[in-house]
Amino acid sequence: MKTRIEARVESGLRQARWALVALACAAAPAWAFDLHELMSLLAKQKQGEANFTEQRYVRGFDGPLAASGTLSFTAPDQLVRRTLSPRPETMAVDGNNLTLSRSGRSRSMTLDSMPELQGMVEAMRATLAGNTQVLQRYFTSTVGGSASDWTLDLAPIDARLASQVATLRLSGKAGEVLGVEMEFRGGDRSVMTISPKR
Amino acid sequence: MSVQHAGPSRGRRTLVLLLWLAAVLAGVAVISSTHFSADLSAFLPASPDARQRVLIEQLQSGVASRTLMVGLEGGKDAAQRADVSRALGKAMRASGLYEQVQNGDHSEWQEAGTFVFDRRYQLSPDVTPQRFSVDGLRDAVTDTMSMLGTPAGNLVRPLFERDPTGETQRIAEGLIPATSPRTEEGVWVSRTAPRAMLLATTKASGSDLDAQAAAVARIETEYAKATQGLGAEAPKLQLSGAPVFSVQSRDKIKGEAIHLAIVGAIVMGCLLLVAFASPKALVVALLPVLTGVVAGTAAVALVFGSVHGLTMGFGSTLIGETVDYAIYYLIQARGAAVPGTGWQRWRDLNWPTVRLGLLTSVCGFAALLFSGFPGLAQLGVFSIAGLVAAALVTRHGLPMLAPDGATGIGMRRHMARVASGIVQAMPRLRVGFVVLGVVAMALMAWQGGALWRASLSSMSPISKASQELDASLREDIGASDGGTLVVIQAADEQATLRITEAAGQRLDALVDEGQLSGYETVTRMLPSAAAQQARIASLPDAATLRARVAEATQGMPLAPDRLEPFVASVDAARNLAPITREELAQGPLAPVVRALMFERPGGGWASLIALHTTDRFDKAKLVAALAPLPEVQVVDIGAELGSLYDRYLHEAFVQVLLGALAVVVLLGLYLRSLRRLVAVCQPLLLAVVLTLGGMAALQVPLGILHLVGLLLIVAVGSNYALFFDQLQETGRADEDTLASLMLANLTTVVSFGLIAISDIPALSAIGRVVAPGALLALLLSAAFAKRRVR
């Protein structure tokens, strides 16, 4: 017959073992990192500011065209891309309204009147907001990598958008988007590098 | 008296009847060649100020009057709706009935895009000498390059070598509307309902209702074809817009006029049959009515050139009054001592009273002639001519046909008994009526100006459901509902264009401030000749441009000779003929130009700038920004129509008061006694007060037409008051006179009662005032008559 103390130790050990198992499970590599997990990571980030640089490779030009500026996002649906170089230019999306400001002039448009443009906006906005539903309305998606270093490949569903944009690849770490690569039909390509402000 | 005096002589009789017949035939001939209109513009004023005149021209024949909105709602799914929309759009374009059919299918813009691209150096506002300097070129090319390799750059890329300064882009910026409908499956759809949308403008003018009806019907046919085989799954067709409303209201007015005439004739016929029990009397009684309608219609046709359907609707109001003349005659000419002399006795004894009643009615209706509403003026002419003709027929024609009045006795004895009972009983209620009058006055004083709160739109026969559908479709299309318009008027085309450009520059500042999201102006497609010349003059020759391009692109990843197509395009543009309105009228942009610029009916030209406002819009700032340009006016359509109506209401008050005053003066001249005048006016005034009080108690919003109705109470009611006055003077209150009064009143109340239940607000407003008012006028005349009446 075991003493009372032995019994207590045994039960303590049993509890510790369970705790270890639980810990081991939690620390296991994300062997099944999927869109849902990525989107829930992204959804935690309610708001963000970043600098960006962009290299565009356009056929017929001798070198890449460079641009840089800032990006800002406020959940759920405000996105501003402010280009500072080579030309000051702002594209601001707020809900269904798109405002373009360049050369001292502003123009407002409704996003849903131009489905192609809306698709492009949602590639960025829905990703930043972690809105799976909206993203899947415009793109078929493939997630690669792990939570700490992921890629999200998007292929347009809409025929008209697909006739202009071949693929989009977003990449990042955890809840932050750090790069956007676009491949246009006809061979042009753009690579955007994003560095969040902290 | 000898037999030859018994009736009118045979010769005279033939002459009168022939003259009468000839006049009626002439009237019918005039009517048969007359155009009948039904547009609502008859209820828009004829002589407004300059700003309102443009607005009314627009409402009558501007693009808004030609715009149709089509919805395809429900059905299987968005893809099916899109297919139907495309098929319908294609068929409508092919029909040739529409100037423009838009459904979001961008293929229709290709031709326009080519035009804009070819003429970019004449159209782009950025084309200045500075733009083509080395610095200007470097800036512009860098700008355009910043778009390349971005999603937005896809449109720019194919044009880059020919248009590196982005002029096409600049023009397109202005032409693409800020508020477009949502696009799904490649066509316009609603943001709030499962519905595809189309927008069309007809070629035919908004006032050509037959053509508008054809354009509307065509959509229905093409829709039926496009949805053939879809069965119950087909999306439903919804149609709205000014042409639909005009066609609907014309049909409604036409239907209502016929309906009222038939029902009125039946009811009146029954009443007369009951009263006279003689078919001959019935026919004779209707003759003045028919002659009156013919005379009234012909007079309107001669004076106005066309007859409005609504005027015809009022034909039934005329029945109510003209039939009274016949009733008075047929009953009062009876009982002559010598057969055949009844008409003479009536002529001497009763005709003066009928004539006075006629004159007071004419005074009342004359007020309408000066009302400024063409529709009401028509009504005035119609009524005056109709009444005069009916009275003449009664005076000269009826004696030829029925020298001794009606023969049968019918139910008149009973009527007389009832009438006599009323006459006996009413005076006892005198105090009660006065108390009621005081209460009514108090009620009216308490409600004050709020009593007259009906608006112009309350006269519209368009149903509430149709108005709601219209608002919903309009919202989806993003069609500016024309809240605020900028109007430019000048003597000739070029001056108009130059001033429009100047106004546009001032509006640009408001766009930058965020007060406007954009505006539509004709000068984006058709710049003034001066602006085009200045742009062309800023273009350097090929050699100069080539050298500047080389310098400007230094340090860019761009070989200058890649822009050789640009140099060639600019060189070619230097020799282009200026864009003219005539040229545009042949091309794809014709509808837009026609909508925004037009020759004024009175001479001179006008252009419109349609504004797309944001929630930050401040009208005062807009007015201030455009104030330095005297030819430019800001028209706030809602406010303008409101003030137009208020002005009319005010004018109508004055006219109605003048009309009433004229009636009183006329009565005074005839009666030559203040006591009798007061006795006659008392019941009329009280009838008006009680009617108004009743309206106030029932919370009916009153408008111009109610006001007109009040005048009619005075005009019609004065007949009753005069008869009671005559009864007192002569002391004769025989059965027949009482019966005739009773019958005349009954027909009036019935005919206005029929109008009161009409679906057309303009008609029912008058009916609802006059029917109770006329009854009150009779009862009150009896109540306030002196006891001498037995």
Interface residues (C-beta under 8 A of the other chain):
Chain A: R56 Y57 V58 G60 F61 D62 G63 P64 L65 A67 T83 P86 R87 E89 R102 S103 G104 R105 S106 R107 S108 M109 T110 D112 S113 M114 P115 E116 L117 M120 R160 Q164 V165 M182 F184 G186 D188 R189 S190
Chain B: G104 T142 D143 M145 S146 L148 G149 T150 P151 A152 N154 R157 E173 I176 A178 T179 S180 P181 R182 T183 E184 G186 R191 G478 D508 V511 D512 G514 S517 G518 P557 L558 A559 R562 T614
